[in-house]
Amino acid sequence: MPVLVPVYAHRHLPAGHGNFGHPALSMWQTDVIYYGLDLVDYMHQEFDEARGDVDESWDPTATVPFWRDLL
Protein backbone atom coordinates (compact mmCIF):
# COMPACT_ATOMS: atom_id res chain seq x y z
CA MET A 1 0.00 0.00 0.00
CA PRO A 2 1.37 3.47 -0.84
CA VAL A 3 2.49 5.76 1.93
CA LEU A 4 0.11 8.35 3.36
CA VAL A 5 1.31 11.49 5.09
CA PRO A 6 -0.85 12.23 8.15
CA VAL A 7 -2.00 15.84 8.22
CA TYR A 8 -4.62 16.15 10.97
CA ALA A 9 -6.88 13.59 12.66
CA HIS A 10 -8.04 11.24 9.88
CA ARG A 11 -6.96 13.53 7.02
CA HIS A 12 -4.01 12.45 4.89
CA LEU A 13 -2.07 13.31 1.75
CA PRO A 14 -0.84 10.56 -0.58
CA ALA A 15 2.96 10.56 -0.73
CA GLY A 16 4.48 10.83 -4.19
CA HIS A 17 7.96 11.40 -5.52
CA GLY A 18 8.57 14.65 -7.37
CA ASN A 19 4.91 15.57 -7.40
CA PHE A 20 2.85 18.20 -5.66
CA GLY A 21 -0.80 19.08 -5.53
CA HIS A 22 -2.09 15.74 -4.27
CA PRO A 23 -5.70 15.88 -3.05
CA ALA A 24 -6.31 15.66 0.69
CA LEU A 25 -8.12 12.48 1.65
CA SER A 26 -10.42 11.93 4.60
CA MET A 27 -10.16 8.32 5.76
CA TRP A 28 -12.36 6.76 8.39
CA GLN A 29 -12.32 2.94 8.44
CA THR A 30 -13.28 1.93 4.87
CA ASP A 31 -14.72 5.34 3.93
CA VAL A 32 -12.27 7.34 1.78
CA ILE A 33 -13.32 10.68 0.28
CA TYR A 34 -11.68 13.76 -1.17
CA TYR A 35 -11.51 16.55 1.38
CA GLY A 36 -9.55 19.12 -0.56
CA LEU A 37 -7.99 19.68 -3.96
CA ASP A 38 -4.58 19.99 -2.30
CA LEU A 39 -3.10 20.89 1.09
CA VAL A 40 -4.02 24.58 0.82
CA ASP A 41 -7.63 23.85 -0.14
CA TYR A 42 -7.85 21.30 2.67
CA MET A 43 -6.63 23.87 5.21
CA HIS A 44 -9.37 26.26 4.08
CA GLN A 45 -12.00 23.52 4.28
CA GLU A 46 -10.95 22.35 7.73
CA PHE A 47 -10.02 25.53 9.56
CA ASP A 48 -11.56 28.56 7.82
CA GLU A 49 -15.09 29.75 8.26
CA ALA A 50 -17.65 28.17 5.99
CA ARG A 51 -17.02 29.06 2.37
CA GLY A 52 -20.61 28.60 1.27
CA ASP A 53 -21.46 26.72 -1.89
CA VAL A 54 -18.78 24.64 -3.56
CA ASP A 55 -17.60 26.04 -6.86
CA GLU A 56 -18.82 24.06 -9.90
CA SER A 57 -15.21 23.71 -11.09
CA TRP A 58 -14.28 21.69 -7.96
CA ASP A 59 -13.07 18.43 -9.47
CA PRO A 60 -10.38 16.70 -7.39
CA THR A 61 -8.26 14.06 -9.09
CA ALA A 62 -6.25 11.39 -7.32
CA THR A 63 -2.64 11.60 -8.44
CA VAL A 64 -1.14 8.44 -6.92
CA PRO A 65 -2.11 5.21 -8.78
CA PHE A 66 -3.31 3.15 -5.79
CA TRP A 67 -5.53 5.92 -4.44
CA ARG A 68 -6.71 6.85 -7.93
CA ASP A 69 -7.95 3.27 -8.37
CA LEU A 70 -9.64 3.27 -4.96
CA LEU A 71 -11.40 6.60 -5.41
Helices and strands as residue ranges (DSSP letters): E 4-8, E 11-14, E 24-28, E 31-36, H 39-47, H 65-70
